[in-house]
């Protein structure tokens, strides 16, 4: 049973470009969470999705950021017109139910140059 | 009130020593307190967790001590080994919810 898979592991984008981060949850998990980790900081909640639904996006910046979890395929975190401040590690986690243990992927490290 | 304060920011321990990391919270609705271990370039991995109905939980060399009245909990790593060198995060969450609140992390280095 593979764990939470994220790709790419590293992503470099120039300012103004778009970044797409992918997350495949653990098999059987339909709850996905995205967290952002800025350098020297803890993880901060961004968004919680179930299949085809955004449940809670209270931690997501209002502009340029969006997330989806389609019926088929991975969850996508999309950052439009990236800026240097978006440089961070983005972690995805998944769980069987919303109140069960969440398992984290290895993260995508985004660098904006 | 949603914060979890973690200290120290970094810690250096000799091999065989005890590593102690502390966390404090304000929100009394939190009732599940996991600790995560993160190696460079990896995601956080659950190490050990505790609920407030017990004051201590031990798994191998790792122990969580929990003080409900003080709203504090700590991770103790006994007989610390160089392989324990990693960043450790405490977290808190309310059962039935999903929004983990993480501490800022402690970078542990165990000297050989």
Interface residues (C-beta under 8 A of the other chain):
Chain A: X4 X6 X31 X33 X35 X40 X41 X42 X43 X44 X45 X48 X56 X59 X91 X95 X98 X99 X101 X102 X103 X104 X105 X106 X107
Chain B: X4 X6 X36 X41 X42 X43 X44 X45 X46 X89 X95 X96 X97 X98 X99 X100 X101 X102 X103 X104 X105
